Amino acid sequence: MAEEEKGFVVKDKRTFSSETGEPRPEGPEEAKEKADKREAPARESESAAEEQAPFPEVNFATFVFSLSSSAILHLGEIPDPTTGTKKKNLPMAKQTIDILAMLEEKTKGNLTSDEGEFLKNILYDLRMRYVKEIG
């Protein structure tokens, strides 16, 4: 039975020559390794970006919808996306509803009729859900 010799290879990756102190010319292997290292993070970020769904356009309606989704989550009506469990946190739900009410008050007269109606309807719905939960 032939005995295999196990060992390791040492590659000198210094950018200068140990004898002269002058910069060493890059060989084809080193140039390829450096290029691969530079391209690897770019490939990883590209594949991660492809896996994620594109975000919706950020506008007033999506902002209000995001806050209302947060309130519904805190009311325990939808599962938490990270844990998959439904958990009630009524103080947080009330705070989010209050933020939407403040937003309605502060933007009065500055919204389009559609935006104003959307916010008013969302607030009505969330308030009814909250009253149902505490009653």
C-alpha positions, -999 to +999 in steps of 0.1 A: +000+000+000+014+033-011+015+059+016+000+093+006+020+123+015-002+149+031+010+184+035+003+220+027+014+246+001+028+279+011+021+308-013+040+340-008+014+367-012+036+396-003+035+424-029+072+429-027+103+408-032+119+397+001+154+399-015+152+433-032+123+450-016+110+459-050+073+453-060+068+418-074+051+415-108+017+398-105+016+363-120-015+351-139-027+331-108-025+361-084-043+384-109-071+358-113-074+353-075-077+391-070-103+395-097-123+366-082-122+382-048-134+415-062-162+399-082-175+376-054-192+402-033-208+418-064-222+384-075-235+377-039-253+411-038-268+406-072-282+372-063-296+386-030-312+415-049-328+391-074-343+371-045-360+401-029-392+414-043-390+450-054-403+476-029-435+495-038-432+531-047-429+553-016-458+577-015-484+589+011-507+559+005-479+533+010-467+551+041-502+551+056-507+514+045-475+505+062-485+521+095-519+505+093-503+471+087-482+476+118-513+484+138-531+453+125-500+432+135-501+446+170-538+439+172-529+403+167-548+398+135-519+389+113-488+368+122-455+385+128-434+379+096-403+370+115-418+345+140-450+335+122-470+339+154-499+361+162-493+382+193-514+411+207-497+443+219-526+467+224-506+496+237-484+495+205-516+492+183-531+523+201-498+542+196-498+534+159-534+545+155-526+577+174-497+584+150-521+580+121-546+604+137-518+629+143-508+625+107-544+632+096-545+663+118-511+677+106-518+671+069-553+686+069-557+707+039-526+694+022-538+660+009-556+652-022-593+641-018-583+605-024-554+606+001-577+622+027-605+596+022-579+568+023-565+580+056-600+586+071-612+551+061-580+534+075-584+553+108-621+543+111-613+507+104-584+505+128-603+523+156-632+498+152-608+469+154-592+484+185-625+489+202-635+454+194-603+441+210-605+460+242-643+456+246 
